[in-house]
Amino acid sequence: MTTPKPIKRKAQPQRPTPKKDRSGSPQTTAKQNPVPDTGDKPYGLVPLPAKGVDRQFPAGQNRFRKDLVSGKLYLTLTAQTSTFVASGIVAMGRDVNFKVDLIKTAVHHKNTLIIPGSSLKGVIRSTYEALTRSCLCKTKARREELPPGYGECKIKKDQVEVCPACRVFGAMGWQGLVSFADVVGQKASTSIGFMPSLYRPRTENPMYQNNGRVAGRKFYHHAVKAIDAGEQRGIPVQQAAEAYVFKTALQFKNLTEAELGTLFVILGQDSDYPIALKVGGGKPVGMGTLVATVEALEKPASPEDRYTRYALPESDRLTDEPLKNYMQAAIASAHQKLIESYQLQELARILAYPTQRTAPEGMY
């Protein structure tokens, strides 16, 4: 019987002090829900906003509104640590050109790796929910454990009011405003990793609750390097190695500038809060860190032009300095109108990247 490795205690970074928001009004944490203490776990919990869920009538898709923004966002995602998005298929190694007996395969086409659009949507939506006054859309918590008013948004015939995240990403019976295409690798991957066995979430731990209610949303820290357990102890997985590049595009319609700005913050474009995305399996051991680069933004001045011209005018495609200026203006609007600064500070502490954190090698 092998003895488990002791837990490696690591110094925890201090929580950031409350900042002033972009509108200049001081932020207070006096009435905010407490930040759960997760100790040296490889994750943290972002507390729920004390003001509750903000439900409003959504913009919808029945027509393009000239007072809102529609267009297309072009992204490059670069793996900073090994990344594994499982296909659910275990294959013989020789069938996918790997020198192992069996391997857990990633989603791929001829060994060119793919992150399904639904996977990227889930990552971005969960972060959007944490930053705004949004419902607990998908949770395994029992109904009585949800704080009052935090239940999933439901569409009723006589009442269509949904939270900020459901307005942008959709709810049951209501189509969202952002469409996610698959995220496609730019070359075939020949990388194989050996992922350690992971532990199940211990939801009975009291840190997950605040007075018997859900305490917050869970996010995993980034790490300098993912843990590889080696061929003798690890699980063979088909992975994207460090520096592997993916590209994709998001199409959106009828977003406010603040909603688009919140997406930019989540994609790590706010210099005050540098964060990265965490995608796929192996998150506790440092896997799945992706840094996003916004390459271009198509924003037709007239929605009709998108469908009546073969090509958009150059002025409708923003890159370089014009794109940077537009993103900063949208981010400022998001801070003033939509993002909860207390939640952003805690999320930025958890998802901060670059980081000096190391992933746990033993029990966590």
FENNORRA-V801490 format. One record per helix or strand. SS is the DSSP state (~ for helix, > for strand). FROM is the first residue (numbers start at 0). TO is the last residue. If there is no record, write none. Layout:
BEGIN
SS:FROM:TO ; SS:FROM:TO
END
This chain:
BEGIN
>:42:46 ; >:55:55 ; >:68:78 ; >:82:83 ; >:85:91 ; ~:92:95 ; >:101:105 ; >:107:108 ; >:111:114 ; ~:116:130 ; ~:142:144 ; >:155:155 ; >:158:158 ; >:161:161 ; ~:163:168 ; >:169:170 ; >:173:174 ; >:177:179 ; >:182:187 ; >:191:194 ; ~:205:207 ; >:208:209 ; >:212:213 ; >:215:219 ; >:234:237 ; >:239:239 ; >:244:254 ; ~:256:265 ; >:274:274 ; >:276:277 ; >:280:280 ; ~:282:284 ; >:288:297 ; ~:304:307 ; ~:313:315 ; >:316:317 ; ~:319:336 ; ~:340:349 ; >:351:351
END
